[in-house]
Amino acid sequence: IFMDTVEIKGSNIPLLRQLLDRGGLALKSRDLGSFLETNVDAYTNPKPIFSTTYLTDRIRISRDEDGKLFVYSKVSDSSEPTNY
């Protein structure tokens, strides 16, 4: 799984949190990972294991590499993205 669309919105680094929370500025995790791989010899992007064990048109059950269970349920047939 590569998290292409995950954005880092907050930080515990002074001043960086204020920049990220102001809106309009976000660090794309994929771009950040690529930058680190290119510039830091010891860094490689993590490649987590995430397995789907059950799937229908309304429900998905998956587990991560630590065995944590995730249950996803389809709540709408709309394909329009939402902004929570």
Order of alpha helices (4+ residues) and beta strands (2+ residues): beta-alpha-beta-alpha-beta-beta-beta
